[in-house]
Amino acid sequence: MAEIMTKARTLNRLFCVRLIAFLGLAVCVLPAFADQSKRDSAAIDNAAMAPKVLAWRRDFHQHPELGNNEVRTAAIVAKHLQSLGMVVRTGIAHTGVSGILKGARPGPRIVLRADMDALPVKEENDLAFASKVTSSYRGQPVGVMHACGHDAHVAILMAVAEILSAKRAGLAGEVMFVFQPAEEGPPEVGQPFGAALMLEEGVFKDFKPDAVFGLHVWAALPVGKVGYRSGPTMAAADEWTLRINGRQSHGSRPWDSVDPIMVAAQIQIAAQSIIARQIDIVRSPVVLTTGAIMGGVRYNIIPDHVDMTGTLRTFDPAVRLDVIKRFERIAQSIAQASDASAELRVSITAPLTANDAKLTEQGGASLRRVLGDADVVEMPLLTIAEDFSQYSTVAPTFFYFVGSTSPEIDASKAPSNHSPLFMLDERALMIAVNTLTQVSLDALKAGVSENKK
């Protein structure tokens, strides 16, 4: 019944979106959520951009590409930035694109970033532009879907680039637009994620930023709302792999084996005691999750090894190291007790995402200028992670969330980001465009004012 209701809601929502688009009201639409006549915003007069954003987003959604393979997406982005007269670089960190917009007068340098990659998820939404793409991921056939909203992020940043380019004559400063690959991760374990590789390959070599800004569409917020918090916002993330080596035997003679499946099961259960009994998660939240256990190929053969893989999420570097040490000790002790061995490898995928206090105050004011106080909310700590955090190693950063679930759906129960049923209410697109434009304009003005001091 739950599945039937979910599909019914999806079809109803699709009908509503198409009807609104047919009437010429889709995404135009910030006034549906706020009385813009009461807002002191320079960024809201962008309704003419709405049809372009909608078309771009749907095109990217229908043609998703996995990390480091965003070839088609990157080509469209580069062509668009070049058409706006920007200095454009391509091929950064495989498929990354950057473009620099120079204002008419000297001023601060800011960076706006969007991620481009999709996920190895088979789409289950009944949309005219639903993804039918298939690919392979780490040796397995998969569907490919923009289940996290990066298609929207690319379309949003392309629109902001066009809007700010039209304002070039009145701008003081420079804006770099960064379209990043592989935020969800590279094809193979241990390879650098997109942000780290872009920095390593010199995306800011000749452009020292004063601030970096980013956003994310967010299913847990209703459309019309945006959210942010100062300081720690999203967890640091590690990808871990654990290989358990045993001894293979015939399944009918388990006494001849050292059974790595049995050892893996014991480690899986025992590792939960780290979170339940050994770490003060009130002071510092921790998540230790096993995402896959792989071992064996046949019903009557006990295999010689098992591979486990998962993620660790933390908000404190010291706690992170403590958890890793405890996990390794538990795994090796249990394996040794069974005459097996265990080797743990941990690869950090994203450090802690923390918003700079000064930028947060400034950025929050910009968001309220566009939406008003009631529709700008404080976010809780989130155990998700974002490699946007890598940019904070070179400049102050501000990252916020744009509600993307239709008002008729309870956002707390809506299919989440990364779900095959993740559904973006497309009215979120122009809300994101308008808010990011305002954040950018205010950041440039603030930087000019500071320089005058």
Helices and strands as residue ranges (DSSP letters): H 2-22, G 30-32, G 36-38, G 47-49, H 50-62, H 71-83, E 87-92, E 96-102, E 105-115, E 134-137, E 140-143, H 150-166, G 168-170, E 172-180, H 194-200, E 211-222, E 226-228, E 231-234, E 236-245, E 249-250, G 254-256, H 260-273, I 274-278, E 286-294, E 301-302, E 305-314, H 317-337, E 341-350, E 353-355, H 357-371, G 373-375, E 376-378, G 387-393, E 397-405, G 411-413, H 427-452
